[in-house]
């Protein structure tokens, strides 16, 4: 993987770059749609590629390991071929699932014992095993196995967890460096900064992660319930330490405002389930603000979903029609809304990139943020 820094905004830390992988180039800043189980919910692959203009999507190690299972994926020739996606893929290591499935797992130095949410079967994830699983899945970018701490989090627990994440990282690196990909292309490994919302821990973790000298770095353990101001503070601290010449990936973030604020702090890559999850519940993100399409005020509104045409579905469907589908519980509703929200997110980061290159990102940010916060 190669990363080229194309432009730096003169009035913020925002930057534009290009990540080159075996399956294509990614222009940053970038938002990555989440395809947890090998599918972005409610969206066809051709829509992702041709209509939404996604440049990279995510898969999840935990979910793909449990279903359909590694044998099925390997026999297909890897996840790219299994899901018919010829562009870049990133896989999350399952660390977040360790966090979210707290009632069915036990963390120890060796790794994490957990029960499947599908059938209750017992499994063990170790740093080495997670690397092997991601080798078999075959993503272009694979993530270190870490522990994502909750918020709020006791300082002693956060510190203990961070040091264990660092020890796990060494084991991940050793395994990654001693193995090769299975499908004829190189994979790239990203470590993850932890440390909860404690400044000194974030500094320690960022310095430790940077010392491993990997091709890219990630920031984890945020967007887990902490105030946005704390997220931004921790992100800024970490971005000031992580190397400038390598991409920075802020995991699981977030709202449109979160994206723009963190781009301004130097983040290059984002993912989040929010645009599709909220879409299925009738929340639309637009260039003029947030819409709850269930509201009766939209029942006879025949305007496009976004007046600025941020997604191709805007020219096909009106607010009134989408509201009708939502309240009627038609499956097409979730599909249209998901395509719209994902296309809007991709449009937003492309606009950010355009203004970074033009040198007026800060001015554009001051205009767009109030609009993004507006409840229509």
PyMOL commands that set and color helices and strands:
alter all, ss='L'
color gray80, all
select helices_A, chain A and resi 45-51+61-66+70-76+79-83+95-100+102-104+127-137+155-177+199-211+228-239+256-263+274-280+296-298+312-315+319-327+331-358+361-373
alter helices_A, ss='H'
color red, helices_A
select strands_A, chain A and resi 2-8+15-21+24-28+30-34+56-60+88-92+105-107+112-115+122-125+141-143+188-193+216-219+247-250+269-271+283-286+289-292
alter strands_A, ss='S'
color yellow, strands_A
deselect
rebuild
show_as cartoon
